[in-house]
Amino acid sequence: MTKEDQNIEKFYAGDNKIIKIPVVDEDGQPFDMTSATAEWVLKENPWDTTALISKSTASGITFSSFQGTNDQVEIALVPADTATLITEEQDGKRFYHECEVTDTGGKVATVATGYITIKRSAT
């Protein structure tokens, strides 16, 4: 089940950030993602074909337990991911993000969409 409007308003370029996305099935029950894979992208807007940042279970995404077993996606952003996304002239910029999970049967589900406002850091 897709969680839309997963917006993050306070995030500074160059900071570490863990984005946590609880995942539920069609009935609203925690979805066990053991042996599943996940992908997450950050883009200028939803229509862009090129991701500015991409993470996967091979690099930067893990699963944790929230209300069930392995039912939460955790995306780890490190300073290098966002340090150069905001120019000196910008105070903040809004980016689109999206996360997809592929279960062991090959079924793909978009589990979250939204926007992240990344602000310029003073340091």
MARGUTOR-677793 format. One record per residue (C-alpha): residue in three letters; z, y, x. Coordinates in steps of 0.2 Angstrom, whole numbers, plus 5000, padded with zeros to 4 digits. Example, Ala and Ser with C-alpha at 12.3 -4.5 7.8 and 13.67 -1.06 7.14 Angstrom:
- rest_z_y_x
- ALA_5039_4978_5062
- SER_5036_4995_5068
! end
This chain:
- rest_z_y_x
- MET_5000_5000_5000
- THR_4995_5017_5007
- LYS_5008_5030_5010
- GLU_4998_5047_5009
- ASP_5004_5064_5014
- GLN_5014_5057_5029
- ASN_5015_5074_5036
- ILE_5025_5079_5052
- GLU_5028_5098_5053
- LYS_5039_5100_5068
- PHE_5032_5092_5084
- TYR_5029_5101_5100
- ALA_5015_5097_5112
- GLY_5021_5088_5127
- ASP_5036_5080_5119
- ASN_5040_5062_5116
- LYS_5039_5056_5098
- ILE_5041_5040_5089
- ILE_5032_5040_5072
- LYS_5039_5027_5060
- ILE_5030_5020_5045
- PRO_5038_5008_5034
- VAL_5025_4996_5026
- VAL_5026_4987_5009
- ASP_5015_4975_5000
- GLU_5006_4978_4983
- ASP_5023_4975_4974
- GLY_5033_4987_4984
- GLN_5042_4974_4995
- PRO_5044_4975_5014
- PHE_5028_4967_5022
- ASP_5032_4956_5037
- MET_5019_4961_5051
- THR_5024_4947_5063
- SER_5008_4942_5071
- ALA_4998_4957_5063
- THR_4990_4971_5073
- ALA_4990_4989_5070
- GLU_4979_5004_5075
- TRP_4984_5023_5074
- VAL_4973_5038_5077
- LEU_4975_5057_5078
- LYS_4959_5067_5074
- GLU_4954_5085_5071
- ASN_4951_5080_5053
- PRO_4948_5064_5042
- TRP_4929_5065_5044
- ASP_4929_5065_5063
- THR_4922_5050_5071
- THR_4931_5053_5088
- ALA_4949_5051_5090
- LEU_4959_5063_5101
- ILE_4973_5050_5102
- SER_4972_5031_5098
- LYS_4986_5018_5099
- SER_4986_5000_5095
- THR_4998_4985_5096
- ALA_4991_4982_5113
- SER_4996_5000_5119
- GLY_5009_5011_5111
- ILE_5013_5002_5094
- THR_5027_4990_5090
- PHE_5034_4983_5075
- SER_5053_4985_5070
- SER_5064_4980_5056
- PHE_5067_4993_5042
- GLN_5071_4985_5026
- GLY_5064_4967_5030
- THR_5058_4958_5046
- ASN_5045_4968_5056
- ASP_5041_4979_5041
- GLN_5039_4996_5051
- VAL_5026_5002_5062
- GLU_5032_5013_5077
- ILE_5019_5023_5086
- ALA_5025_5030_5103
- LEU_5018_5046_5109
- VAL_5021_5052_5126
- PRO_5020_5069_5134
- ALA_5003_5066_5141
- ASP_4996_5062_5124
- THR_4998_5079_5117
- ALA_5001_5091_5131
- THR_4983_5098_5131
- LEU_4979_5098_5113
- ILE_4986_5116_5110
- THR_4978_5130_5119
- GLU_4988_5145_5125
- GLU_4981_5156_5110
- GLN_4987_5144_5097
- ASP_5005_5143_5090
- GLY_5001_5127_5081
- LYS_4987_5116_5075
- ARG_4986_5104_5061
- PHE_4978_5087_5065
- TYR_4974_5072_5054
- HIS_4982_5055_5057
- GLU_4980_5037_5050
- CYS_4987_5020_5053
- GLU_4979_5003_5048
- VAL_4987_4986_5049
- THR_4977_4970_5050
- ASP_4986_4954_5044
- THR_4984_4937_5051
- GLY_4971_4933_5038
- GLY_4960_4947_5044
- LYS_4964_4959_5029
- VAL_4964_4977_5034
- ALA_4975_4990_5025
- THR_4977_5008_5028
- VAL_4996_5010_5027
- ALA_4998_5029_5030
- THR_4988_5045_5031
- GLY_4993_5063_5033
- TYR_4994_5078_5044
- ILE_5003_5082_5060
- THR_5006_5100_5065
- ILE_5008_5101_5084
- LYS_5016_5117_5090
- ARG_5014_5125_5107
- SER_5029_5122_5119
- ALA_5035_5137_5128
- THR_5038_5127_5144
! end
